[in-house]
Amino acid sequence: MRRGAASLPERPSAVIRDYYGVRQRIPVDWRERFIEAYDQEFREWIVAAGQGTATGPSTWDGYAATLVADAALRAVESGQPERIEMGDKPALYDAPLAAAA
């Protein structure tokens, strides 16, 4: 039984209202929806690289995202909220990158 759906907000686009109803264009793929965010991330990385530091997600963030995605898939199967159990975050992720080098 389907009770609802989660979705990202639509980007602003022209809205068509006519005899058939109200509709707007749907992005062809993920790139159109996220290109501005990726561009901003690249700009921030370039600035940080020029300063000898790094910004952006770490492997720890990837680990956390993987656990969340796995729990989401389990929730789809079970129809229930699923727990996420993370291991302890290693201290190396708390140290400034410049000090670790």
Residue, then its C-alpha position, 0 to 999 in steps of 0.5 A: m500500500r502506498r501512503g505517500a512519496a518523498s521528493l525534492p522541490e521542483r526548480p522554478s520553471a514556466v507553469i502551463r495552465d490550460y484545458y489539461g490542467v497545471r503542469q511544468r517541465i520535468p528535468v531530464d536527469w539529475r544534472e539539471r537539478f544539481i548543477e548549481a550545487y556542484d559548481q559551487e562545490f567546485r569553486e569552494w574546493i578550488v579556493a581551498a586548494g589554493q590555500g593548502t586546505a580541503t573542503g567538502p565531504s570526507t570518507w566519513d560523510g560517505y560512510a554516513a550517507t551509505l548507512v542512511a541510504d541502506a536504512a532507507l532501502r530497508a524501510v521501503e522493504s519493511g514499511q517501518p522506520e529503520r535504525i541507523e547504527m554508526g560506529d564511533k567517528p575516528a579522531l583523524y576526522d576531527a583533526p585539521l587537515a593541515a595538521a595531519a599533513 
